[in-house]
Amino acid sequence: PVSRRVAVGTALTAGATLGVPGAGVQPLPALAAAPAATAPPLAIPDLGLGAWAWGDTLFWGYDKAKDNDLREVFDYALSKGATFFDTAEVYGLGRSEELLGKFCADNPAGKGVTIATKFAALPWRTKASDVLDAARRSTDRL
């Protein structure tokens, strides 16, 4: 079996096309060469703490009045050596990112935390600038 990365890479170099609703079929743009690494590789721990429920009212029943409980969970996790947290812009419509950013700023050990966040591939986001805008908004919340 061929990995997705190899299959997509092969398709891109072979001039694959991308269907965009209302725009017909367009050729995929050429990918820019990756810049040379200027920083050491990021070391991610084997175990992290997911923060989907932190801010999500739809599935998890988040209640802003319990933010202090979440802070206690965050502080406890740091005290036990946790340094990796996972979130996304859609978790509580950004609330999870806001909480993690605040908790990191308020705890001196928060400077050593690594946070992974994700961009939602929403149907109206079709340009590279949409991804950059989402990343900037996530950075502002964090």
Buried (B, 14 or more C-beta within 10 A) or exposed (E): EEEEEEEEEEEBEEEEEEEEEEEEEEEEEEEEEEEEEEEEEEEEEEEBBBBBBBBBEEEEEBEEEEBEEBBEBBBEBBEEEBBBBBBBBBBBEBBBBBBBBBBBEEBEBBEEBEBEBEBEEEEEBBEEEBEEEBEEBBEEBB
